[in-house]
């Protein structure tokens, strides 16, 4: 999470719009996520997209989105039952 925060900081300092960062991150995650988690990921994307501030303070919201995604994946992998 710390390394991702550094990458977000660099992008925001280079004046990349936070909504563009969130959109590209979403596209990247959708390629790698299981179909069962996509609906929840779309929900959280919309949630954070509406609450994303336009300036450098967006760093915290972007980091929250990544943490939420990591939590979703961990919850999904621990709830699977292997036979």
N, CA, C and O atoms as a printed pandas DataFrame, in Angstrom:
     atom_number atom_name residue_name chain_id  residue_number  x_coord  y_coord  z_coord
0              1         N          UNK        A               1    0.837   -1.199    0.000
1              2        CA          UNK        A               1    0.000    0.000    0.000
2              3         C          UNK        A               1    0.877    1.257    0.000
3              4         O          UNK        A               1    0.525    2.275   -0.596
4              5         N          UNK        A               2    2.015    1.167    0.674
5              6        CA          UNK        A               2    2.914    2.316    0.739
6              7         C          UNK        A               2    3.507    2.642   -0.630
7              8         O          UNK        A               2    3.630    3.812   -0.992
8              9         N          UNK        A               3    3.871    1.617   -1.386
9             10        CA          UNK        A               3    4.445    1.869   -2.715
10            11         C          UNK        A               3    3.398    2.457   -3.661
11            12         O          UNK        A               3    3.714    3.298   -4.502
12            13         N          UNK        A               4    2.162    2.014   -3.518
13            14        CA          UNK        A               4    1.085    2.548   -4.357
14            15         C          UNK        A               4    0.846    4.016   -4.023
15            16         O          UNK        A               4    0.588    4.830   -4.910
16            17         N          UNK        A               5    0.932    4.343   -2.744
17            18        CA          UNK        A               5    0.757    5.737   -2.327
18            19         C          UNK        A               5    1.808    6.630   -2.978
19            20         O          UNK        A               5    1.506    7.737   -3.424
20            21         N          UNK        A               6    3.044    6.139   -3.028
21            22        CA          UNK        A               6    4.113    6.903   -3.675
22            23         C          UNK        A               6    3.843    7.131   -5.153
23            24         O          UNK        A               6    4.106    8.213   -5.678
24            25         N          UNK        A               7    3.320    6.112   -5.823
25            26        CA          UNK        A               7    2.994    6.255   -7.250
26            27         C          UNK        A               7    1.856    7.248   -7.451
27            28         O          UNK        A               7    1.887    8.050   -8.384
28            29         N          UNK        A               8    0.857    7.197   -6.581
29            30        CA          UNK        A               8   -0.242    8.163   -6.662
30            31         C          UNK        A               8    0.275    9.585   -6.451
31            32         O          UNK        A               8   -0.134   10.508   -7.156
32            33         N          UNK        A               9    1.175    9.764   -5.477
33            34        CA          UNK        A               9    1.737   11.083   -5.209
34            35         C          UNK        A               9    2.444   11.632   -6.440
35            36         O          UNK        A               9    2.266   12.796   -6.801
36            37         N          UNK        A              10    3.251   10.786   -7.085
37            38        CA          UNK        A              10    3.982   11.230   -8.273
38            39         C          UNK        A              10    3.012   11.649   -9.384
39            40         O          UNK        A              10    3.213   12.673  -10.036
40            41         N          UNK        A              11    1.967   10.856   -9.590
41            42        CA          UNK        A              11    0.989   11.193  -10.628
42            43         C          UNK        A              11    0.265   12.501  -10.311
43            44         O          UNK        A              11    0.067   13.336  -11.193
44            45         N          UNK        A              12   -0.125   12.671   -9.061
45            46        CA          UNK        A              12   -0.845   13.889   -8.680
46            47         C          UNK        A              12    0.055   15.121   -8.752
47            48         O          UNK        A              12   -0.400   16.206   -9.113
48            49         N          UNK        A              13    1.326   14.953   -8.408
49            50        CA          UNK        A              13    2.263   16.076   -8.504
50            51         C          UNK        A              13    2.556   16.440   -9.957
51            52         O          UNK        A              13    2.936   17.573  -10.251
52            53         N          UNK        A              14    2.381   15.482  -10.863
53            54        CA          UNK        A              14    2.538   15.744  -12.297
54            55         C          UNK        A              14    1.231   16.234  -12.918
55            56         O          UNK        A              14    1.098   16.276  -14.141
56            57         N          UNK        A              15    0.276   16.601  -12.079
57            58        CA          UNK        A              15   -1.012   17.174  -12.484
58            59         C          UNK        A              15   -1.878   16.221  -13.303
59            60         O          UNK        A              15   -2.612   16.654  -14.191
60            61         N          UNK        A              16   -1.794   14.935  -13.007
61            62        CA          UNK        A              16   -2.723   13.977  -13.601
62            63         C          UNK        A              16   -4.007   14.057  -12.780
63            64         O          UNK        A              16   -3.966   13.995  -11.551
64            65         N          UNK        A              17   -5.129   14.194  -13.449
65            66        CA          UNK        A              17   -6.403   14.369  -12.747
66            67         C          UNK        A              17   -6.743   13.098  -11.958
67            68         O          UNK        A              17   -6.613   11.995  -12.491
68            69         N          UNK        A              18   -7.175   13.234  -10.698
69            70        CA          UNK        A              18   -7.492   12.069   -9.863
70            71         C          UNK        A              18   -8.543   11.142  -10.466
71            72         O          UNK        A              18   -8.465    9.926  -10.293
72            73         N          UNK        A              19   -9.520   11.699  -11.167
73            74        CA          UNK        A              19  -10.552   10.839  -11.774
74            75         C          UNK        A              19   -9.966    9.980  -12.887
75            76         O          UNK        A              19  -10.408    8.849  -13.094
76            77         N          UNK        A              20   -8.987   10.498  -13.598
77            78        CA          UNK        A              20   -8.317    9.712  -14.631
78            79         C          UNK        A              20   -7.517    8.576  -13.990
79            80         O          UNK        A              20   -7.505    7.455  -14.500
80            81         N          UNK        A              21   -6.858    8.868  -12.885
81            82        CA          UNK        A              21   -6.110    7.831  -12.164
82            83         C          UNK        A              21   -7.059    6.728  -11.714
83            84         O          UNK        A              21   -6.778    5.544  -11.898
84            85         N          UNK        A              22   -8.178    7.122  -11.127
85            86        CA          UNK        A              22   -9.155    6.145  -10.642
86            87         C          UNK        A              22   -9.721    5.320  -11.797
87            88         O          UNK        A              22   -9.894    4.108  -11.665
88            89         N          UNK        A              23  -10.008    5.964  -12.919
89            90        CA          UNK        A              23  -10.566    5.257  -14.070
90            91         C          UNK        A              23   -9.574    4.236  -14.625
91            92         O          UNK        A              23   -9.955    3.100  -14.907
92            93         N          UNK        A              24   -8.316    4.621  -14.785
93            94        CA          UNK        A              24   -7.307    3.702  -15.322
94            95         C          UNK        A              24   -7.030    2.568  -14.337
95            96         O          UNK        A              24   -6.801    1.429  -14.742
96            97         N          UNK        A              25   -7.053    2.881  -13.055
97            98        CA          UNK        A              25   -6.884    1.842  -12.040
98            99         C          UNK        A              25   -8.029    0.844  -12.111
99           100         O          UNK        A              25   -7.816   -0.365  -12.018
100          101         N          UNK        A              26   -9.224    1.347  -12.275
101          102        CA          UNK        A              26  -10.405    0.487  -12.390
102          103         C          UNK        A              26  -10.293   -0.433  -13.607
103          104         O          UNK        A              26  -10.571   -1.628  -13.506
104          105         N          UNK        A              27   -9.889    0.112  -14.747
105          106        CA          UNK        A              27   -9.715   -0.702  -15.954
106          107         C          UNK        A              27   -8.690   -1.806  -15.723
107          108         O          UNK        A              27   -8.883   -2.945  -16.148
108          109         N          UNK        A              28   -7.622   -1.464  -15.061
109          110        CA          UNK        A              28   -6.565   -2.442  -14.777
110          111         C          UNK        A              28   -7.065   -3.541  -13.838
111          112         O          UNK        A              28   -6.779   -4.718  -14.054
112          113         N          UNK        A              29   -7.801   -3.166  -12.812
113          114        CA          UNK        A              29   -8.295   -4.144  -11.843
114          115         C          UNK        A              29   -9.356   -5.056  -12.448
115          116         O          UNK        A              29   -9.409   -6.244  -12.128
116          117         N          UNK        A              30  -10.195   -4.514  -13.314
117          118        CA          UNK        A              30  -11.253   -5.328  -13.928
118          119         C          UNK        A              30  -10.689   -6.459  -14.787
119          120         O          UNK        A              30  -11.324   -7.504  -14.937
120          121         N          UNK        A              31   -9.518   -6.255  -15.340
121          122        CA          UNK        A              31   -8.889   -7.303  -16.152
122          123         C          UNK        A              31   -8.415   -8.471  -15.295
123          124         O          UNK        A              31   -8.285   -9.592  -15.786
124          125         N          UNK        A              32   -8.157   -8.211  -14.019
125          126        CA          UNK        A              32   -7.527   -9.206  -13.167
126          127         C          UNK        A              32   -8.410   -9.744  -12.046
127          128         O          UNK        A              32   -7.970  -10.572  -11.249
128          129         N          UNK        A              33   -9.640   -9.281  -11.986
129          130        CA          UNK        A              33  -10.506   -9.673  -10.873
130          131         C          UNK        A              33  -11.476  -10.762  -11.322
131          132         O          UNK        A              33  -11.830  -10.860  -12.497
132          133         N          UNK        A              34  -11.888  -11.565  -10.371
133          134        CA          UNK        A              34  -12.876  -12.610  -10.656
134          135         C          UNK        A              34  -14.233  -11.978  -10.946
135          136         O          UNK        A              34  -14.549  -10.893  -10.459
136          137         N          UNK        A              35  -15.016  -12.672  -11.740
137          138        CA          UNK        A              35  -16.334  -12.156  -12.128
138          139         C          UNK        A              35  -17.235  -11.926  -10.915
139          140         O          UNK        A              35  -18.065  -11.017  -10.922
140          141         N          UNK        A              36  -17.077  -12.735   -9.888
141          142        CA          UNK        A              36  -17.935  -12.610   -8.705
142          143         C          UNK        A              36  -17.695  -11.310   -7.934
143          144         O          UNK        A              36  -18.561  -10.882   -7.170
144          145         N          UNK        A              37  -16.545  -10.683   -8.121
145          146        CA          UNK        A              37  -16.230   -9.455   -7.389
146          147         C          UNK        A              37  -16.459   -8.185   -8.202
147          148         O          UNK        A              37  -16.346   -7.082   -7.669
148          149         N          UNK        A              38  -16.776   -8.327   -9.467
149          150        CA          UNK        A              38  -16.886   -7.146  -10.334
150          151         C          UNK        A              38  -17.999   -6.197   -9.904
151          152         O          UNK        A              38  -17.816   -4.979   -9.913
152          153         N          UNK        A              39  -19.133   -6.742   -9.534
153          154        CA          UNK        A              39  -20.253   -5.879   -9.137
154          155         C          UNK        A              39  -19.874   -5.019   -7.928
155          156         O          UNK        A              39  -20.155   -3.821   -7.896
156          157         N          UNK        A              40  -19.238   -5.637   -6.944
157          158        CA          UNK        A              40  -18.822   -4.889   -5.756
158          159         C          UNK        A              40  -17.756   -3.850   -6.111
159          160         O          UNK        A              40  -17.754   -2.743   -5.571
160          161         N          UNK        A              41  -16.856   -4.212   -7.017
161          162        CA          UNK        A              41  -15.826   -3.263   -7.442
162          163         C          UNK        A              41  -16.452   -2.060   -8.154
163          164         O          UNK        A              41  -16.033   -0.924   -7.932
164          165         N          UNK        A              42  -17.448   -2.302   -9.002
165          166        CA          UNK        A              42  -18.157   -1.196   -9.658
166          167         C          UNK        A              42  -18.832   -0.296   -8.627
167          168         O          UNK        A              42  -18.828    0.927   -8.771
168          169         N          UNK        A              43  -19.405   -0.892   -7.599
169          170        CA          UNK        A              43  -20.053   -0.111   -6.538
170          171         C          UNK        A              43  -19.039    0.820   -5.866
171          172         O          UNK        A              43  -19.291    2.015   -5.713
172          173         N          UNK        A              44  -17.894    0.262   -5.468
173          174        CA          UNK        A              44  -16.900    1.070   -4.765
174          175         C          UNK        A              44  -16.252    2.099   -5.690
175          176         O          UNK        A              44  -15.873    3.181   -5.244
176          177         N          UNK        A              45  -16.126    1.772   -6.960
177          178        CA          UNK        A              45  -15.612    2.756   -7.917
178          179         C          UNK        A              45  -16.547    3.964   -7.972
179          180         O          UNK        A              45  -16.090    5.106   -7.908
180          181         N          UNK        A              46  -17.841    3.720   -8.088
181          182        CA          UNK        A              46  -18.813    4.818   -8.129
182          183         C          UNK        A              46  -18.802    5.606   -6.820
183          184         O          UNK        A              46  -18.904    6.833   -6.826
184          185         N          UNK        A              47  -18.679    4.904   -5.715
185          186        CA          UNK        A              47  -18.650    5.545   -4.398
186          187         C          UNK        A              47  -17.480    6.531   -4.298
187          188         O          UNK        A              47  -17.662    7.684   -3.906
188          189         N          UNK        A              48  -16.288    6.066   -4.654
189          190        CA          UNK        A              48  -15.108    6.928   -4.542
190          191         C          UNK        A              48  -15.048    7.960   -5.666
191          192         O          UNK        A              48  -14.492    9.040   -5.469
192          193         N          UNK        A              49  -15.595    7.662   -6.817
193          194        CA          UNK        A              49  -15.598    8.617   -7.918
194          195         C          UNK        A              49  -16.406    9.858   -7.557
195          196         O          UNK        A              49  -16.020   10.973   -7.907
196          197         N          UNK        A              50  -17.516    9.674   -6.865
197          198        CA          UNK        A              50  -18.344   10.815   -6.444
198          199         C          UNK        A              50  -17.678   11.632   -5.344
199          200         O          UNK        A              50  -17.930   12.832   -5.239
200          201         N          UNK        A              51  -16.853   11.027   -4.543
201          202        CA          UNK        A              51  -16.269   11.706   -3.388
202          203         C          UNK        A              51  -14.819   12.150   -3.607
203          204         O          UNK        A              51  -14.160   12.591   -2.666
204          205         N          UNK        A              52  -14.332   12.039   -4.813
205          206        CA          UNK        A              52  -12.935   12.326   -5.101
206          207         C          UNK        A              52  -12.709   13.829   -5.254
207          208         O          UNK        A              52  -13.268   14.442   -6.164
208          209         N          UNK        A              53  -11.903   14.434   -4.382
209          210        CA          UNK        A              53  -11.607   15.858   -4.538
210          211         C          UNK        A              53  -10.664   16.077   -5.728
211          212         O          UNK        A              53   -9.922   15.166   -6.097
212          213         N          UNK        A              54  -10.682   17.252   -6.323
213          214        CA          UNK        A              54   -9.926   17.477   -7.553
214          215         C          UNK        A              54   -8.430   17.740   -7.371
215          216         O          UNK        A              54   -7.703   17.756   -8.365
216          217         N          UNK        A              55   -7.957   17.940   -6.187
217          218        CA          UNK        A              55   -6.558   18.320   -6.005
218          219         C          UNK        A              55   -5.755   17.214   -5.319
219          220         O          UNK        A              55   -6.184   16.060   -5.278
220          221         N          UNK        A              56   -4.605   17.569   -4.788
221          222        CA          UNK        A              56   -3.674   16.604   -4.187
222          223         C          UNK        A              56   -4.308   15.863   -3.008
223          224         O          UNK        A              56   -3.843   14.780   -2.651
224          225         N          UNK        A              57   -5.341   16.412   -2.404
225          226        CA          UNK        A              57   -5.998   15.738   -1.284
226          227         C          UNK        A              57   -6.713   14.464   -1.728
227          228         O          UNK        A              57   -7.164   13.681   -0.892
228          229         N          UNK        A              58   -6.818   14.256   -3.026
229          230        CA          UNK        A              58   -7.419   13.028   -3.557
230          231         C          UNK        A              58   -6.569   11.810   -3.235
231          232         O          UNK        A              58   -7.033   10.676   -3.353
232          233         N          UNK        A              59   -5.341   12.038   -2.834
233          234        CA          UNK        A              59   -4.429   10.939   -2.509
234          235         C          UNK        A              59   -5.037    9.993   -1.482
235          236         O          UNK        A              59   -4.945    8.775   -1.634
236          237         N          UNK        A              60   -5.646   10.527   -0.457
237          238        CA          UNK        A              60   -6.230    9.686    0.588
238          239         C          UNK        A              60   -7.397    8.854    0.066
239          240         O          UNK        A              60   -7.534    7.684    0.424
240          241         N          UNK        A              61   -8.233    9.448   -0.773
241          242        CA          UNK        A              61   -9.373    8.702   -1.331
242          243         C          UNK        A              61   -8.901    7.609   -2.284
243          244         O          UNK        A              61   -9.465    6.515   -2.297
244          245         N          UNK        A              62   -7.879    7.891   -3.077
245          246        CA          UNK        A              62   -7.333    6.868   -3.973
246          247         C          UNK        A              62   -6.746    5.715   -3.165
247          248         O          UNK        A              62   -6.916    4.545   -3.507
248          249         N          UNK        A              63   -6.059    6.069   -2.096
249          250        CA          UNK        A              63   -5.483    5.039   -1.229
250          251         C          UNK        A              63   -6.586    4.224   -0.554
251          252         O          UNK        A              63   -6.453    3.009   -0.407
252          253         N          UNK        A              64   -7.662    4.873   -0.148
253          254        CA          UNK        A              64   -8.800    4.156    0.448
254          255         C          UNK        A              64   -9.400    3.168   -0.545
255          256         O          UNK        A              64   -9.763    2.052   -0.172
256          257         N          UNK        A              65   -9.506    3.575   -1.811
257          258        CA          UNK        A              65  -10.059    2.699   -2.842
258          259         C          UNK        A              65   -9.201    1.444   -2.996
259          260         O          UNK        A              65   -9.732    0.337   -3.084
260          261         N          UNK        A              66   -7.895    1.609   -3.028
261          262        CA          UNK        A              66   -6.994    0.456   -3.158
262          263         C          UNK        A              66   -7.093   -0.434   -1.927
263          264         O          UNK        A              66   -7.108   -1.659   -2.051
264          265         N          UNK        A              67   -7.161    0.166   -0.740
265          266        CA          UNK        A              67   -7.298   -0.622    0.484
266          267         C          UNK        A              67   -8.618   -1.390    0.492
267          268         O          UNK        A              67   -8.664   -2.539    0.931
268          269         N          UNK        A              68   -9.682   -0.770    0.013
269          270        CA          UNK        A              68  -10.984   -1.441   -0.071
270          271         C          UNK        A              68  -10.900   -2.621   -1.031
271          272         O          UNK        A              68  -11.438   -3.691   -0.745
272          273         N          UNK        A              69  -10.228   -2.435   -2.171
273          274        CA          UNK        A              69  -10.056   -3.518   -3.136
274          275         C          UNK        A              69   -9.263   -4.672   -2.514
275          276         O          UNK        A              69   -9.626   -5.836   -2.685
276          277         N          UNK        A              70   -8.205   -4.358   -1.807
277          278        CA          UNK        A              70   -7.397   -5.398   -1.163
278          279         C          UNK        A              70   -8.226   -6.147   -0.127
279          280         O          UNK        A              70   -8.108   -7.365    0.002
280          281         N          UNK        A              71   -9.059   -5.429    0.605
281          282        CA          UNK        A              71   -9.931   -6.050    1.595
282          283         C          UNK        A              71  -10.947   -6.975    0.933
283          284         O          UNK        A              71  -11.216   -8.067    1.433
284          285         N          UNK        A              72  -11.513   -6.537   -0.195
285          286        CA          UNK        A              72  -12.466   -7.373   -0.931
286          287         C          UNK        A              72  -11.811   -8.678   -1.371
287          288         O          UNK        A              72  -12.391   -9.754   -1.225
288          289         N          UNK        A              73  -10.610   -8.573   -1.906
289          290        CA          UNK        A              73   -9.913   -9.771   -2.391
290          291         C          UNK        A              73   -9.579  -10.713   -1.243
291          292         O          UNK        A              73   -9.712  -11.930   -1.375
292          293         N          UNK        A              74   -9.149  -10.155   -0.125
293          294        CA          UNK        A              74   -8.808  -10.994    1.024
294          295         C          UNK        A              74  -10.048  -11.683    1.575
295          296         O          UNK        A              74  -10.007  -12.863    1.923
296          297         N          UNK        A              75  -11.147  -10.944    1.651
297          298        CA          UNK        A              75  -12.398  -11.516    2.149
298          299         C          UNK        A              75  -12.890  -12.626    1.219
299          300         O          UNK        A              75  -13.366  -13.663    1.680
300          301         N          UNK        A              76  -12.774  -12.406   -0.071
301          302        CA          UNK        A              76  -13.216  -13.398   -1.048
302          303         C          UNK        A              76  -12.350  -14.653   -0.996
303          304         O          UNK        A              76  -12.871  -15.765   -1.083
304          305         N          UNK        A              77  -11.059  -14.491   -0.859
305          306        CA          UNK        A              77  -10.179  -15.661   -0.841
306          307         C          UNK        A              77  -10.324  -16.456    0.454
307          308         O          UNK        A              77  -10.156  -17.676    0.447
308          309         N          UNK        A              78  -10.632  -15.789    1.556
309          310        CA          UNK        A              78  -10.799  -16.519    2.815
310          311         C          UNK        A              78  -12.168  -17.185    2.911
311          312         O          UNK        A              78  -12.340  -18.142    3.666
312          313         N          UNK        A              79  -13.149  -16.681    2.144
313          314        CA          UNK        A              79  -14.486  -17.277    2.216
314          315         C          UNK        A              79  -14.638  -18.471    1.279
315          316         O          UNK        A              79  -15.604  -19.226    1.392
316          317         N          UNK        A              80  -13.698  -18.650    0.358
317          318        CA          UNK        A              80  -13.758  -19.812   -0.534
318          319         C          UNK        A              80  -13.468  -21.075    0.242
319          320         O          UNK        A              80  -12.596  -21.099    1.111
320          321         N          UNK        A              81  -14.197  -22.113   -0.073
321          322        CA          UNK        A              81  -13.981  -23.397    0.595
322          323         C          UNK        A              81  -13.387  -24.355   -0.416
323          324         O          UNK        A              81  -13.961  -24.609   -1.475
324          325         N          UNK        A              82  -12.245  -24.871   -0.072
325          326        CA          UNK        A              82  -11.578  -25.826   -0.944
326          327         C          UNK        A              82  -11.933  -27.236   -0.519
327          328         O          UNK        A              82  -11.917  -27.561    0.668
328          329         N          UNK        A              83  -12.251  -28.061   -1.481
329          330        CA          UNK        A              83  -12.650  -29.444   -1.198
330          331         C          UNK        A              83  -11.519  -30.372   -1.515
331          332         O          UNK        A              83  -11.650  -31.585   -1.346
